[in-house]
Amino acid sequence: MSSPRSPKPAEKQPASPTSNSPRRGLMIGAIVGGLVVIALVVALLASGGDDDGGEAQSPATTTAAGGGSGTTTPPATEAVAPAEQQPVTVQGNADLVPLEDEDDDAAVGVTPPVVDGYTFDGTPMRIAPGGTAKMVVFLAHWCPHCNREIPIILDWAEQGLVPEGLEIIGVATGTDDTAPNYPPSTWLEDLGWNYPTLADSPEFRAAAAYGVSGFPFFVIVGEDGTVLGRFSGEMELDRLDATVREALGA
């Protein structure tokens, strides 16, 4: 580092004209004021960048075993305690109308609402339309048709028949601690169900959002986020495969 230079003797310094003193004072004041303004702008920009960036963050992704990019987790949501039924919130579009006629379903072409909830272990989970094609399956532990349908879905997947890019999502709903096969978390595990599964609320809010009218209940949602078809009841493997592919146009 260079040493600072020694100041010249005072007698050799030219005296500044008296008339320039006010001007120099103004210039110094302007420079100081400008630096203060710059500092304030930098501070404001810095604080703005830290202001609740939750919406700008990309949600975390859980890869579904059936393919696709997986269900999404709200970035600002904390985990809750494990439970067989979990809080569910619904936002965005209105609930889908209950299914009455599979051949003339009023929900086809409609975008379902976003469902935020949790898995059995309390991990945040979101079911949101768009991004990937989805098959959302609503299952009840006491339903004999669900007990027979789950092995069929698993066999369908094991045979490699799931259309490419289709994401399979489960919703455990209709939970009743006095009914057979309770708790649903153990029931699904024993059956070998290995897809991301949302635990519905005691009011079955997720089921209401999708217009569930029976079990098992299938909702096919396209990449554009709209409902392509809804189906209720037990289906053999061939019918399941044909029904899903027809809905997807595959």
Helices and strands as residue ranges (DSSP letters): G 10-12, G 18-20, H 21-49, G 53-56, E 60-62, E 71-73, E 89-91, G 102-104, E 114-118, E 124-127, E 134-139, H 144-158, E 167-172, H 184-191, E 197-199, H 205-209, E 217-221, E 227-232, H 237-248
